[in-house]
Amino acid sequence: MSSDISLPGYNQPRVHFTNDSSSVKYDLSMKQAIQGIPDQLRCISIPRIFNEKYQNVNSCKRFFTDGSRINGSTGFGVFKENSTAFRKLQEPCSVYVAELAAINFALGMISNMPADHFFIFSDSLSSIEALRSMKPVKHASYFLTKIREQMYALVERSYKITFVWVPSHCSIYGNEKADSLAKVGAQEGEIYDRRISHDEFFHLVRQSSLQSWQHDWRDGQLGRWLHSIIPNVSLRAWHYGLDVGRDFIRVMSRLMSNHYSLGAHLHRINLALDKLCTKCGSGYDDIDHVVWQCPDNDASRALLLDT
């Protein structure tokens, strides 16, 4: 598939960036190459696979990029043999934006070198996919635009760029160095100038709201039964991703909230005189009693246990 980009400020023919283009390539082959490797062998096997695949790439043509967030601060690092860089990014900022900032910075370094074929290695699959798809991403539009502008200019000057995905934290030397630089950048790097998207502020508000909600949910007095089942708040419903029907969702929601038509709940809201089971007359009439204890349900309980 090919993707056209038309950049503002350029009255030039569109540049065609394709996976098979001689100018810009996107190499995700490491995904396939490392499939099935046990976790305990990843730090041994993956560097060997990486070195075999890219041994012919001159070290001075390799740029490793990474982003990091530490203690509320975000930064990025770029590593190349005999040349390193790290920067801090103004908040609010996500690691994803930092990954793109690192790629943008690496392209700037490349633009100051003689035209050649350069490789940018990143462990951010989402960043590489965003560049390859050329689709707009609201909260990262600034760096995506800057990267595409630089790509356009470099292609016009006969540069070749290959973006390569590499797995993180697998002892690939360049990636580990970039990761360390990104951490330094987040803590003590010089501020890297950028325009902050309003969507990033929305993310900050959403994150703050979630934290406040979590605090209230943890320390509140109501809903303690449900809290014992779902201690962490989420923007997604508890049944997200489950292939279940509405009846199942309705019943389970009532059970988890401890709101159902049994004596225990009805007495709590003054709709029943006592909490005793209306069938056996002795047990506390909650869901635990009905399912596991009430002798009136012995036959149904046996069927349940058999399944």
Residue, then its C-alpha position, 0 to 999 in steps of 0.5 A: m500500500s502507498s500513502d501520499i502526503s501533501l505538506p503545507g508550505y510546499n508547492q512540490p509534487r507529492v512524495h509517495f512513501t511506500n513500504d517498498s519505496s527506495s526512499v522510505k521503508y518501514d521494517l517490522s520483521m523483528k516481530q516475526a523473527i522473535q515469535g515463540i522465544p521463551d521469556q527467559l531466553r529473550c535477552i540472549s536470543i533477540p540481540r543475536i537475531f538483531n545483530e544477524k539481521y542488521q550486521n551490514v548496517n554501518s554503525c554510524k548510520r544507526f540511530f536508536t530512539d526512545g521515550s520515557r516517563i519518570n516521576g511525572s516528567t517525560g523525556f527522550g533519548v537518541f543514541k548513535e555511535n559517538s553521538t548522543a542526545f537527550r531532552k525533556l518535554q514540557e508537560p502534559c506529555s505522553v511516552y508516545v509523544a516522546e517517542l515521536a519527538a525522539i524520531n523527529f530529533a534523530l531526523g534532524m541529526i541525519s539532515n546535518m549529515p551527508a546524504d546516505h541510507f540511515f536506519i532509525f530503530s524504535d521500540s514504539l510500534s505505535s509510532i512507526e505504524a502512525l508514520r506508515s499509515m499517514k493518518p492524523v493523530k490528534h494528540a501527536s499531530y505536531f511531531l507527526t507533521k514535523i517528521r513528515e516535513q523532514m522526511y519530505a525534505l530528506v527524500e528531496r535531497s536523495y536521503k534514504i530512511t528505514f524505520v525499524w521496530v525493535p523489542s524493548h528491554c531485550s539487551i539490544y545495545g543501542n536500544e538500551k542506551a537510548d532508554s537510559l538517555a531518555k530517562v536522563g532526559a526526563q529528569e534533567g534534560e534541556i526543554y525541547d521546544r514543541r507545540i502542545s495539542h489541546d488533546e493532551f490537556f484533555h488527557l491530563v484532565r481525564q487522568s486527574s479525574l480518574q485519580s480523584w474517582q479512584h481516591d473516592w472509591r477507595d476511601g468511600q463508605l458506599g458500595r463496599w461490596l462492589h469495591s471488594i470485587i472491583p477495587n479499581v475504577s475504569l472508563r470501561a464497563w466490567h463486561y468490556g470484551l466479554d462475549v455475553g448477552r444483556d441478560f447475563i450482564r444485568v444479572m451479574s451487575r445486580l449481584m456485584s452491586n448487592h442489589y437484588s430481590l432477596g430478603a437481605h437487600l429488601h430489608r436493607i431498603n425497608l421493603a421486607l420485615d426481616k432478613l431470613c430466607t422465605k424458603c427455609g426460614s433460617g438462613y440469612d437471605d442473601i445470594d451466598h445463602v441461596v446458591w450454597q446453603c439453602p436446602d430448598n435449592d439442593a437439586s439445583r445446586a447439584l446441577l450447578l456443581d456438575t457443570 
